[in-house]
Amino acid sequence: MFVVSAAEAAAIRTIFRQQGEFAAAAEPRLLFPGITDAEQARECARTIAGWRPLPRRLHPTRVRAGKN
């Protein structure tokens, strides 16, 4: 397990879109030395490239008690 920052994820997505999967697979291997298998690096790159931003968080509203 590892943590990917927003900047790292953006870099991987950009490389994936511009140069393809094989080029993007090199980035996780550079950032995370524990990834030694090329197939695992490709899977990580595909997963990160497929991430979408989280939906905007809704602000909670207060419910007023009505008069009965």
NORWO-V778053 format. One record per run of one state. SS is the DSSP state (@ for helix, = for strand, . for the rest). FROM is the first residue (numbers start at 0). TO is the last residue. If there is no record, write none. Layout:
ss:SS from:FROM to:TO
ss:SS from:FROM to:TO
This chain:
ss:. from:0 to:4
ss:@ from:5 to:18
ss:. from:19 to:19
ss:@ from:20 to:30
ss:. from:31 to:36
ss:@ from:37 to:48
ss:. from:49 to:67
